[in-house]
């Protein structure tokens, strides 16, 4: 969207010249770039204000029925712009593996609170709804409002009965083809960057919904957050494989968990080794 605004700002300058002779003065050499930057900044600010206002008016007590196209478009256009403005680059591989894979369950390691934003930015075609800790609704109310509109589900990690209800809701979302569901099977963010043990029960979503599993890894999100406003950062997001629904139907949750954990661990260690060599 940022590039659309750049083109719009560039086109607005000669358009304004039809009404105001801004290109006819000696000082036009500095007036034109100032106008361009002013128009661009104005467009970005209007967009961000729209994003914030749209989030603030969400009613968390009103159940989200179906898919909110408006909020999906807002997220799809805002996240890439924010990442560019914050000088965070995401290097993504393997997206060709998920062509025509919908709905699905996506699994990824969890390093930082911005992980869902990275995944939403890189895989808009999966129309993802995340399962996130219920504490988000008290600790990050603005984020919770967007989660609500994106069909995300809060989960109580300390209450098995409530967690089971969330799993059933996620299964229904996939079966109804409302959204794909994304989970972090570790349950918590990894403080040291190492892949933690998985909660096998999370894979019941895929076995009960009989849907494909998209296996991904993230490397670099904590460092990117730490370096915000200091210098450019790079996040690595890899789509490793898609386990077909047919394969999923013939496996137990423990078998899926073991396979996914081994694959994710191998790729994370490979990525980190590559980054160490570059330093």
Secondary structure, DSSP 8 states (H G I E B T S, - for coil): -HHHHHHHHHHHHHHHHTTS-TTSSTTHHHHHHHHHHHHHHHHHHHHHHHHHHHHHT--TTS---S--HHHHHHHHHHHHHHHHHTTEEEEEE-GGGGTT--SEEEE----STTHHHHHHHH-GGG-EEEEEETTHHHH-HHHHHHHHHTT-EEE-TT-HHHHHHHHHHHHHHHHTTS-EEEE-TTSS--SSSS-----GGGGHHHHHHT-EEEEEEEESHHHHHHTTTTS-EEEEEEEEEEE-HHHHHTS-HHHHHHHHHHHHHHHHHHHHHHHHHH-
